[in-house]
């Protein structure tokens, strides 16, 4: 496994792009997951799939899985912020979408069961509608993360960073002028070049 901060003659910028690429791939997987959730939600709404007793018994297992996913998502998000890691942020996002999906499944099964028990047939569609809402959130958050990782892969830098660096360098004693500053991002680090 490559450590993102290590550099050598063949890789002067380290291996940080692997982290960016990993986050981009995981974002793609999240978007595929959202599309699958949309497909299943529409299929459920069209065919009015009802909760069966066996599905209701799985609620306990889903609650345990929910607690595990909440813990993993929070811990990964904390570590991602601490180390400015887009790959870990994508993992945290993935687990947080699992959390929302599990909540929707539990709520959907419960609402469908309540609709059948208390003769409220319109509740049959609650699961599908909630699934579509979760898919929309996944698509929105995933696309934002995807754009950030794509920017990192294409060496985009925050607006004004090059000017800040040029101003800081020009204030160093002995520097007569700064013509052009180039900044390249790899992983969670920026590399500055003068040209």
C-alpha positions in Angstrom: 0.0 0.0 0.0 1.3 3.5 -0.9 1.6 6.2 1.7 0.3 9.3 0.2 2.9 11.6 1.6 6.0 9.6 0.5 7.9 10.9 -2.5 10.7 9.4 -4.6 12.4 10.2 -7.9 9.7 8.6 -10.1 6.9 10.1 -8.0 8.0 13.6 -7.0 4.5 14.5 -5.8 4.0 11.4 -3.7 1.0 9.1 -4.2 -1.8 11.4 -3.2 -3.6 11.1 -6.5 -4.4 7.5 -5.5 -6.5 8.9 -2.7 -8.2 11.3 -5.0 -8.9 8.6 -7.6 -10.2 6.2 -4.8 -12.6 8.9 -3.7 -13.8 9.4 -7.2 -14.4 5.7 -7.8 -16.3 5.5 -4.5 -18.4 8.5 -5.5 -19.3 6.6 -8.7 -20.3 3.6 -6.6 -22.5 5.9 -4.5 -24.2 7.3 -7.6 -24.8 3.7 -8.9 -26.3 2.9 -5.5 -28.6 5.8 -5.7 -29.8 4.7 -9.2 -30.5 1.2 -7.8 -32.5 2.7 -4.9 -34.5 4.7 -7.4 -35.1 1.6 -9.5 -36.2 -0.4 -6.4 -38.4 2.4 -5.2 -40.2 2.7 -8.5 -40.5 -1.1 -8.7 -42.0 -1.2 -5.2 -44.4 1.6 -5.9 -45.6 0.0 -9.2 -46.0 -3.5 -7.8 -47.1 -2.4 -4.3 -44.8 -4.9 -2.6 -46.1 -5.4 1.0 -44.1 -6.1 4.1 -44.3 -9.7 5.2 -43.9 -10.9 8.8 -40.4 -12.2 8.0 -39.4 -8.7 7.0 -40.8 -7.3 10.2 -38.7 -9.7 12.2 -35.6 -8.3 10.5 -36.2 -4.9 12.1 -34.0 -5.9 15.1 -31.1 -6.9 12.8 -31.6 -3.6 10.9 -31.4 -1.6 14.2 -28.1 -3.3 15.1 -26.7 -2.7 11.6 -27.9 0.9 12.0 -25.9 1.4 15.2 -22.8 -0.1 13.6 -23.1 2.1 10.5 -23.7 5.3 12.6 -20.5 4.6 14.6 -18.4 3.9 11.5 -19.7 6.9 9.6 -19.0 9.3 12.5 -15.5 7.9 13.2 -14.6 8.0 9.5 -15.9 11.5 9.1 -13.8 12.6 12.2 -10.6 11.0 10.8 -11.3 12.4 7.3 -11.6 16.0 8.7 -8.5 15.4 10.8 -6.3 14.3 7.9 -8.1 16.1 5.1 -8.6 12.8 3.3 -11.1 12.7 0.5 -11.0 8.9 0.3 -12.0 8.6 4.0 -14.6 11.3 3.5 -16.1 9.2 0.6 -16.1 6.2 2.9 -17.9 8.2 5.6 -20.4 9.4 3.1 -20.9 5.8 1.9 -21.6 4.6 5.5 -23.9 7.6 6.2 -26.0 6.7 3.1 -26.2 3.2 4.6 -27.5 4.8 7.8 -30.2 6.7 5.9 -31.1 3.7 3.8 -31.5 1.5 6.9 -33.7 4.1 8.6 -35.8 4.3 5.5 -36.1 0.5 5.3 -37.2 0.3 8.9 -39.7 3.2 8.6 -41.0 1.9 5.3 -41.6 -1.7 6.6 -43.2 -0.2 9.7 -45.5 2.2 7.7 -46.5 -0.6 5.2 -47.3 -2.9 8.2 -49.3 -0.1 9.8 -51.2 0.5 6.6 -52.2 -3.1 6.4 -53.0 -3.4 10.1 -55.1 -0.2 10.3 -56.5 -0.5 6.7 -54.7 2.6 5.3 -53.8 1.4 1.8 -52.1 4.7 0.9 -49.2 3.8 3.4 -48.1 1.1 1.0 -46.3 3.8 -1.0 -44.4 5.2 2.0 -41.4 3.0 1.6 -41.0 3.8 -2.1 -41.4 7.6 -1.5 -38.9 7.5 1.3 -36.5 5.5 -0.9 -36.7 8.2 -3.6 -36.0 10.9 -1.0 -32.9 9.0 0.2 -31.7 8.5 -3.4 -32.1 12.2 -4.1 -29.9 13.0 -1.1 -27.3 10.5 -2.2 -27.2 11.9 -5.7 -26.9 15.5 -4.4 -24.2 14.8 -1.8 -22.4 12.3 -4.0 -22.3 14.7 -7.0 -20.8 17.4 -4.8 -18.1 15.1 -3.5 -17.5 13.8 -7.1 -16.9 17.3 -8.3 -14.4 18.0 -5.6 -12.5 14.8 -6.3 -12.6 15.5 -10.0 -11.2 19.0 -9.3 -8.4 17.4 -7.3 -7.6 14.9 -10.1 -7.5 17.8 -12.6 -5.2 19.9 -10.3 -7.8 22.6 -9.7 -6.8 24.9 -6.8 -9.0 27.1 -4.6 -9.5 30.6 -5.9 -7.0 33.1 -4.7 -4.5 30.5 -3.4 -1.9 31.3 -6.1 -2.2 35.0 -5.4 -1.8 34.4 -1.6 1.4 32.3 -2.2 2.8 34.9 -4.7 2.2 37.7 -2.1 3.8 35.6 0.7 6.8 34.8 -1.4 7.3 38.4 -2.6 7.5 39.5 1.0 10.4 37.2 1.7 13.7 39.1 2.1 15.9 38.8 -1.0 13.0 38.0 -3.4 13.0 40.6 -6.2 9.7 39.5 -7.8 7.4 36.6 -8.5 6.3 36.1 -12.1 4.1 33.1 -12.1 3.2 30.6 -9.4 1.8 27.1 -10.2 0.1 25.0 -7.6 -0.6 21.3 -7.9 -2.6 19.2 -5.5 -1.9 15.6 -4.6 -3.9 14.0 -1.8 -4.2 16.4 1.0 -1.1 18.4 0.1 -0.4 21.3 -2.3 2.9 21.6 -4.2 4.1 25.0 -5.3 6.3 25.6 -8.3 7.7 28.8 -9.8 7.9 29.1 -13.5 
